[in-house]
Amino acid sequence: MISRIIEWCAHNRFLVFTGVLLLTLAGIWSMGHVPLDALPDISDVQVIIHTNWEGEPPNIIEDQVTYPIVTALLAAPKVKAVRAQTMVNDSYVFVVFEDGTDIYDCRPASCQCASCHRPGRDRCGLGL
């Protein structure tokens, strides 16, 4: 079978060359016209809430800032997970939303849930 294909290609060099040329041109054309995302975003839909409270130890920040924000965000719609980390002067709350949730809907909801639990501040420190 393979020997017959090789014989046919040897006898019809022009057709083989034309076929290879057409396939090459079709491949070059398709590379330019097919939408391709080289680096797809496969990360979770996530909002990070950063709270800075200067001069306070981590246990006070955990009790008065981090824990109330986490408990408020656990009840937010479409929340899959809430993680928190508290350190000296800083508190980070990572809110992971369900797949398919629009990030622009998540940010205001997170800010609204978190704003009532932040001592002495009116604006949210949110990040993506």
MARKELO-113025 format. One record per atom (N, C-alpha, C): atom name; x, y, z. Coordinates in steps of 0.05 Angstrom, whole numbers, plus 5000, padded with zeros to 4 digits. Atoms other than C-alpha are relative to their C-alpha. Layout:
N
@atome=CA&px=X&py=Y&pz=Z
...
***
This chain:
128
@atome=N&px=5017&py=4976&pz=5000
@atome=CA&px=5000&py=5000&pz=5000
@atome=C&px=5018&py=5025&pz=5000
@atome=N&px=4983&py=4976&pz=4998
@atome=CA&px=5054&py=5050&pz=5020
@atome=C&px=5017&py=5002&pz=4975
@atome=N&px=4983&py=4999&pz=5024
@atome=CA&px=5097&py=5031&pz=4960
@atome=C&px=4984&py=5011&pz=4976
@atome=N&px=5016&py=4989&pz=5021
@atome=CA&px=5039&py=5047&pz=4913
@atome=C&px=4996&py=5030&pz=5003
@atome=N&px=5003&py=4971&pz=4995
@atome=CA&px=5029&py=5115&pz=4945
@atome=C&px=5026&py=5014&pz=4992
@atome=N&px=4974&py=4988&pz=5007
@atome=CA&px=5104&py=5130&pz=4938
@atome=C&px=5003&py=5000&pz=4970
@atome=N&px=4998&py=5001&pz=5029
@atome=CA&px=5102&py=5108&pz=4865
@atome=C&px=4982&py=5022&pz=4987
@atome=N&px=5019&py=4980&pz=5011
@atome=CA&px=5041&py=5152&pz=4851
@atome=C&px=5012&py=5028&pz=5004
@atome=N&px=4988&py=4974&pz=4995
@atome=CA&px=5076&py=5212&pz=4884
@atome=C&px=5024&py=5005&pz=4982
@atome=N&px=4977&py=4997&pz=5017
@atome=CA&px=5139&py=5199&pz=4844
@atome=C&px=4992&py=5006&pz=4971
@atome=N&px=5009&py=4995&pz=5027
@atome=CA&px=5100&py=5198&pz=4778
@atome=C&px=4985&py=5026&pz=4996
@atome=N&px=5017&py=4976&pz=5001
@atome=CA&px=5057&py=5259&pz=4795
@atome=C&px=5012&py=5022&pz=5018
@atome=N&px=4986&py=4981&pz=4983
@atome=CA&px=5108&py=5307&pz=4825
@atome=C&px=4986&py=5027&pz=5000
@atome=N&px=5013&py=4974&pz=5002
@atome=CA&px=5071&py=5369&pz=4800
@atome=C&px=4975&py=5001&pz=5018
@atome=N&px=5024&py=5000&pz=4983
@atome=CA&px=5006&py=5349&pz=4834
@atome=C&px=5007&py=4999&pz=5029
@atome=N&px=4991&py=5001&pz=4972
@atome=CA&px=5042&py=5332&pz=4899
@atome=C&px=5010&py=5028&pz=5009
@atome=N&px=4990&py=4974&pz=4994
@atome=CA&px=5079&py=5399&pz=4897
@atome=C&px=4977&py=5020&pz=5003
@atome=N&px=5023&py=4981&pz=4999
@atome=CA&px=5014&py=5437&pz=4882
@atome=C&px=4984&py=4995&pz=5025
@atome=N&px=5016&py=5006&pz=4976
@atome=CA&px=4977&py=5401&pz=4938
@atome=C&px=5014&py=5009&pz=5026
@atome=N&px=4985&py=4991&pz=4976
@atome=CA&px=5032&py=5416&pz=4989
@atome=C&px=5000&py=5030&pz=5001
@atome=N&px=5001&py=4970&pz=5001
@atome=CA&px=5034&py=5489&pz=4967
@atome=C&px=4973&py=5010&pz=5009
@atome=N&px=5027&py=4991&pz=4992
@atome=CA&px=4958&py=5496&pz=4974
@atome=C&px=4995&py=4996&pz=5029
@atome=N&px=5004&py=5006&pz=4972
@atome=CA&px=4958&py=5463&pz=5042
@atome=C&px=5016&py=5020&pz=5017
@atome=N&px=4984&py=4981&pz=4985
@atome=CA&px=5015&py=5509&pz=5065
@atome=C&px=4987&py=5027&pz=5000
@atome=N&px=5013&py=4974&pz=5002
@atome=CA&px=4979&py=5571&pz=5040
@atome=C&px=4974&py=5001&pz=5017
@atome=N&px=5024&py=5002&pz=4983
@atome=CA&px=4914&py=5548&pz=5074
@atome=C&px=5007&py=5001&pz=5029
@atome=N&px=4991&py=4999&pz=4972
@atome=CA&px=4952&py=5538&pz=5139
@atome=C&px=5008&py=5028&pz=5009
@atome=N&px=4991&py=4973&pz=4994
@atome=CA&px=4983&py=5607&pz=5136
@atome=C&px=4976&py=5018&pz=5002
@atome=N&px=5025&py=4984&pz=4999
@atome=CA&px=4915&py=5638&pz=5120
@atome=C&px=4985&py=4995&pz=5026
@atome=N&px=5016&py=5006&pz=4976
@atome=CA&px=4881&py=5602&pz=5177
@atome=C&px=5013&py=5010&pz=5026
@atome=N&px=4986&py=4990&pz=4977
@atome=CA&px=4934&py=5623&pz=5227
@atome=C&px=4994&py=5030&pz=5004
@atome=N&px=5006&py=4971&pz=4998
@atome=CA&px=4919&py=5696&pz=5211
@atome=C&px=4971&py=5006&pz=5006
@atome=N&px=5028&py=4994&pz=4997
@atome=CA&px=4843&py=5689&pz=5214
@atome=C&px=4985&py=4985&pz=5022
@atome=N&px=5013&py=5014&pz=4978
@atome=CA&px=4828&py=5641&pz=5270
@atome=C&px=5006&py=5014&pz=5026
@atome=N&px=4994&py=4986&pz=4974
@atome=CA&px=4819&py=5677&pz=5337
@atome=C&px=5011&py=4980&pz=5020
@atome=N&px=4986&py=5017&pz=4982
@atome=CA&px=4867&py=5647&pz=5386
@atome=C&px=5010&py=5016&pz=5024
@atome=N&px=4990&py=4987&pz=4976
@atome=CA&px=4880&py=5667&pz=5458
@atome=C&px=5024&py=4984&pz=5010
@atome=N&px=4975&py=5014&pz=4993
@atome=CA&px=4952&py=5649&pz=5472
@atome=C&px=5002&py=4995&pz=5029
@atome=N&px=4999&py=5004&pz=4971
@atome=CA&px=4945&py=5658&pz=5547
@atome=C&px=4972&py=5002&pz=5011
@atome=N&px=5028&py=4999&pz=4990
@atome=CA&px=4874&py=5640&pz=5568
@atome=C&px=5000&py=5005&pz=5030
@atome=N&px=5003&py=4995&pz=4971
@atome=CA&px=4851&py=5664&pz=5636
@atome=C&px=4984&py=4977&pz=5012
@atome=N&px=5013&py=5023&pz=4988
@atome=CA&px=4837&py=5600&pz=5674
@atome=C&px=4998&py=5003&pz=5031
@atome=N&px=5001&py=4996&pz=4971
@atome=CA&px=4840&py=5631&pz=5743
@atome=C&px=4972&py=5004&pz=5010
@atome=N&px=5026&py=4996&pz=4988
@atome=CA&px=4782&py=5636&pz=5791
@atome=C&px=4993&py=5029&pz=4999
@atome=N&px=5009&py=4973&pz=4997
@atome=CA&px=4739&py=5698&pz=5794
@atome=C&px=5004&py=5007&pz=5030
@atome=N&px=4991&py=4995&pz=4973
@atome=CA&px=4769&py=5729&pz=5856
@atome=C&px=5002&py=5030&pz=5006
@atome=N&px=4997&py=4972&pz=4990
@atome=CA&px=4766&py=5794&pz=5896
@atome=C&px=5017&py=4998&pz=5025
@atome=N&px=4983&py=4999&pz=4977
@atome=CA&px=4820&py=5811&pz=5946
@atome=C&px=4994&py=5026&pz=5015
@atome=N&px=5005&py=4976&pz=4984
@atome=CA&px=4803&py=5858&pz=6003
@atome=C&px=5023&py=5003&pz=5019
@atome=N&px=4977&py=4994&pz=4983
@atome=CA&px=4863&py=5890&pz=6036
@atome=C&px=4992&py=5022&pz=5020
@atome=N&px=5005&py=4981&pz=4979
@atome=CA&px=4855&py=5926&pz=6102
@atome=C&px=5026&py=5006&pz=5015
@atome=N&px=4976&py=4991&pz=4986
@atome=CA&px=4911&py=5966&pz=6133
@atome=C&px=4992&py=5014&pz=5025
@atome=N&px=5006&py=4987&pz=4974
@atome=CA&px=4907&py=5984&pz=6207
@atome=C&px=5026&py=5002&pz=5014
@atome=N&px=4973&py=4994&pz=4989
@atome=CA&px=4972&py=6015&pz=6230
@atome=C&px=5000&py=4998&pz=5031
@atome=N&px=4995&py=5000&pz=4971
@atome=CA&px=4998&py=6000&pz=6300
@atome=C&px=4984&py=4979&pz=5015
@atome=N&px=5016&py=5020&pz=4986
@atome=CA&px=4952&py=5942&pz=6316
@atome=C&px=5013&py=4972&pz=4996
@atome=N&px=4990&py=5027&pz=5002
@atome=CA&px=4974&py=5870&pz=6330
@atome=C&px=4981&py=4982&pz=4984
@atome=N&px=5017&py=5017&pz=5017
@atome=CA&px=4948&py=5813&pz=6287
@atome=C&px=4975&py=4989&pz=5014
@atome=N&px=5024&py=5011&pz=4987
@atome=CA&px=4901&py=5785&pz=6340
@atome=C&px=4977&py=5020&pz=5002
@atome=N&px=5020&py=4979&pz=4999
@atome=CA&px=4864&py=5852&pz=6346
@atome=C&px=4988&py=5004&pz=4972
@atome=N&px=5009&py=4997&pz=5028
@atome=CA&px=4860&py=5859&pz=6270
@atome=C&px=4983&py=4977&pz=4992
@atome=N&px=5016&py=5025&pz=5007
@atome=CA&px=4835&py=5787&pz=6264
@atome=C&px=4972&py=5002&pz=5013
@atome=N&px=5026&py=5000&pz=4986
@atome=CA&px=4780&py=5797&pz=6316
@atome=C&px=4982&py=5023&pz=4991
@atome=N&px=5016&py=4977&pz=5006
@atome=CA&px=4757&py=5867&pz=6296
@atome=C&px=4996&py=5006&pz=4970
@atome=N&px=5002&py=4993&pz=5028
@atome=CA&px=4768&py=5869&pz=6221
@atome=C&px=4996&py=4974&pz=4983
@atome=N&px=5000&py=5023&pz=5018
@atome=CA&px=4783&py=5802&pz=6187
@atome=C&px=4976&py=4982&pz=5005
@atome=N&px=5022&py=5019&pz=4994
@atome=CA&px=4732&py=5757&pz=6222
@atome=C&px=4973&py=5012&pz=4992
@atome=N&px=5026&py=4990&pz=5009
@atome=CA&px=4672&py=5804&pz=6212
@atome=C&px=4997&py=5002&pz=4970
@atome=N&px=5002&py=4999&pz=5030
@atome=CA&px=4689&py=5814&pz=6138
@atome=C&px=4996&py=4973&pz=4989
@atome=N&px=5003&py=5028&pz=5010
@atome=CA&px=4696&py=5739&pz=6127
@atome=C&px=4972&py=4990&pz=5005
@atome=N&px=5027&py=5010&pz=4995
@atome=CA&px=4630&py=5723&pz=6161
@atome=C&px=4979&py=5015&pz=4983
@atome=N&px=5019&py=4986&pz=5017
@atome=CA&px=4594&py=5778&pz=6122
@atome=C&px=5002&py=4990&pz=4971
@atome=N&px=4997&py=5008&pz=5027
@atome=CA&px=4623&py=5754&pz=6056
@atome=C&px=4992&py=4971&pz=4995
@atome=N&px=5010&py=5028&pz=5004
@atome=CA&px=4605&py=5681&pz=6068
@atome=C&px=4971&py=4999&pz=4992
@atome=N&px=5029&py=5000&pz=5007
@atome=CA&px=4532&py=5701&pz=6060
@atome=C&px=4995&py=5015&pz=4973
@atome=N&px=5004&py=4986&pz=5026
@atome=CA&px=4544&py=5740&pz=5995
@atome=C&px=4993&py=4980&pz=4978
@atome=N&px=5008&py=5018&pz=5021
@atome=CA&px=4513&py=5711&pz=5932
@atome=C&px=5023&py=4991&pz=4982
@atome=N&px=4981&py=5013&pz=5019
@atome=CA&px=4554&py=5664&pz=5887
@atome=C&px=5028&py=4998&pz=5011
@atome=N&px=4973&py=5003&pz=4988
@atome=CA&px=4612&py=5659&pz=5936
@atome=C&px=5006&py=4971&pz=5003
@atome=N&px=4992&py=5028&pz=4998
@atome=CA&px=4649&py=5593&pz=5930
@atome=C&px=5018&py=4996&pz=5025
@atome=N&px=4982&py=5004&pz=4977
@atome=CA&px=4704&py=5604&pz=5983
@atome=C&px=5009&py=5028&pz=5009
@atome=N&px=4989&py=4976&pz=4988
@atome=CA&px=4730&py=5658&pz=6030
@atome=C&px=5024&py=4991&pz=5016
@atome=N&px=4976&py=5005&pz=4985
@atome=CA&px=4801&py=5656&pz=6055
@atome=C&px=5011&py=5026&pz=5011
@atome=N&px=4990&py=4976&pz=4987
@atome=CA&px=4835&py=5705&pz=6102
@atome=C&px=5028&py=4995&pz=5011
@atome=N&px=4973&py=5000&pz=4988
@atome=CA&px=4905&py=5722&pz=6125
@atome=C&px=5004&py=5026&pz=5015
@atome=N&px=4995&py=4976&pz=4983
@atome=CA&px=4922&py=5770&pz=6181
@atome=C&px=5029&py=5001&pz=5008
@atome=N&px=4973&py=4996&pz=4991
@atome=CA&px=4990&py=5798&pz=6197
@atome=C&px=5002&py=5028&pz=5013
@atome=N&px=4997&py=4974&pz=4986
@atome=CA&px=5019&py=5859&pz=6232
@atome=C&px=4992&py=5022&pz=4980
@atome=N&px=5010&py=4977&pz=5015
@atome=CA&px=4983&py=5921&pz=6206
@atome=C&px=4983&py=4994&pz=4976
@atome=N&px=5014&py=5007&pz=5025
@atome=CA&px=4949&py=5883&pz=6149
@atome=C&px=4981&py=4977&pz=5004
@atome=N&px=5019&py=5022&pz=5002
@atome=CA&px=4890&py=5839&pz=6135
@atome=C&px=4993&py=4996&pz=4971
@atome=N&px=5008&py=5006&pz=5027
@atome=CA&px=4876&py=5804&pz=6069
@atome=C&px=4978&py=4979&pz=5001
@atome=N&px=5023&py=5019&pz=5003
@atome=CA&px=4810&py=5770&pz=6052
@atome=C&px=4998&py=4994&pz=4970
@atome=N&px=5002&py=5009&pz=5027
@atome=CA&px=4808&py=5729&pz=5988
@atome=C&px=4972&py=4988&pz=4996
@atome=N&px=5027&py=5010&pz=5006
@atome=CA&px=4737&py=5719&pz=5961
@atome=C&px=5000&py=4987&pz=4973
@atome=N&px=5001&py=5014&pz=5025
@atome=CA&px=4730&py=5666&pz=5907
@atome=C&px=4971&py=4995&pz=4993
@atome=N&px=5028&py=5002&pz=5009
@atome=CA&px=4665&py=5668&pz=5867
@atome=C&px=4997&py=4976&pz=4981
@atome=N&px=5006&py=5023&pz=5018
@atome=CA&px=4632&py=5613&pz=5826
@atome=C&px=5008&py=5007&pz=4972
@atome=N&px=4992&py=4996&pz=5028
@atome=CA&px=4654&py=5603&pz=5754
@atome=C&px=4977&py=5013&pz=4985
@atome=N&px=5021&py=4987&pz=5016
@atome=CA&px=4617&py=5647&pz=5705
@atome=C&px=4990&py=5026&pz=5012
@atome=N&px=5009&py=4975&pz=4987
@atome=CA&px=4606&py=5704&pz=5754
@atome=C&px=5016&py=5023&pz=4988
@atome=N&px=4987&py=4977&pz=5012
@atome=CA&px=4621&py=5772&pz=5724
@atome=C&px=5016&py=5015&pz=5022
@atome=N&px=4983&py=4987&pz=4980
@atome=CA&px=4679&py=5806&pz=5761
@atome=C&px=4990&py=5028&pz=5007
@atome=N&px=5010&py=4973&pz=4995
@atome=CA&px=4646&py=5874&pz=5755
@atome=C&px=4975&py=5000&pz=5017
@atome=N&px=5022&py=5003&pz=4980
@atome=CA&px=4586&py=5848&pz=5795
@atome=C&px=5011&py=4992&pz=5027
@atome=N&px=4989&py=5010&pz=4975
@atome=CA&px=4631&py=5817&pz=5848
@atome=C&px=5012&py=5023&pz=5016
@atome=N&px=4986&py=4978&pz=4985
@atome=CA&px=4670&py=5880&pz=5866
@atome=C&px=4981&py=5017&pz=5016
@atome=N&px=5018&py=4984&pz=4984
@atome=CA&px=4612&py=5924&pz=5887
@atome=C&px=4987&py=4984&pz=5023
@atome=N&px=5012&py=5016&pz=4979
@atome=CA&px=4579&py=5867&pz=5925
@atome=C&px=5020&py=4995&pz=5023
@atome=N&px=4980&py=5004&pz=4980
@atome=CA&px=4644&py=5853&pz=5962
@atome=C&px=5005&py=5025&pz=5016
@atome=N&px=4995&py=4974&pz=4986
@atome=CA&px=4655&py=5926&pz=5978
@atome=C&px=4976&py=5006&pz=5018
@atome=N&px=5023&py=4995&pz=4983
@atome=CA&px=4584&py=5932&pz=6004
@atome=C&px=4999&py=4983&pz=5025
@atome=N&px=4999&py=5018&pz=4977
@atome=CA&px=4591&py=5871&pz=6049
@atome=C&px=5022&py=5008&pz=5019
@atome=N&px=4977&py=4995&pz=4984
@atome=CA&px=4659&py=5892&pz=6074
@atome=C&px=5001&py=5028&pz=5012
@atome=N&px=4997&py=4972&pz=4991
@atome=CA&px=4649&py=5967&pz=6083
@atome=C&px=4989&py=5005&pz=5028
@atome=N&px=5011&py=4995&pz=4973
@atome=CA&px=4607&py=5962&pz=6146
@atome=C&px=5017&py=4988&pz=5022
@atome=N&px=4983&py=5013&pz=4979
@atome=CA&px=4662&py=5923&pz=6182
@atome=C&px=5028&py=5011&pz=5001
@atome=N&px=4972&py=4989&pz=5001
@atome=CA&px=4722&py=5968&pz=6171
@atome=C&px=5001&py=5024&pz=5019
@atome=N&px=4999&py=4979&pz=4981
@atome=CA&px=4742&py=6013&pz=6228
@atome=C&px=5011&py=5026&pz=4988
@atome=N&px=4991&py=4973&pz=5008
@atome=CA&px=4746&py=6087&pz=6209
@atome=C&px=5006&py=5005&pz=4971
@atome=N&px=4995&py=4996&pz=5029
@atome=CA&px=4746&py=6079&pz=6133
@atome=C&px=4975&py=4997&pz=4985
@atome=N&px=5025&py=5001&pz=5017
@atome=CA&px=4693&py=6091&pz=6080
@atome=C&px=5004&py=4987&pz=4974
@atome=N&px=4996&py=5012&pz=5026
@atome=CA&px=4726&py=6064&pz=6018
@atome=C&px=5013&py=4973&pz=5002
@atome=N&px=4990&py=5027&pz=5000
@atome=CA&px=4745&py=5993&pz=6001
@atome=C&px=5027&py=4999&pz=4986
@atome=N&px=4974&py=5005&pz=5014
@atome=CA&px=4815&py=5970&pz=5983
@atome=C&px=4997&py=4973&pz=4986
@atome=N&px=5005&py=5025&pz=5014
@atome=CA&px=4795&py=5918&pz=5932
@atome=C&px=5020&py=4996&pz=4977
@atome=N&px=4982&py=5007&pz=5023
@atome=CA&px=4839&py=5883&pz=5881
@atome=C&px=4990&py=4975&pz=4987
@atome=N&px=5008&py=5024&pz=5015
@atome=CA&px=4830&py=5830&pz=5828
@atome=C&px=5020&py=4978&pz=5004
***
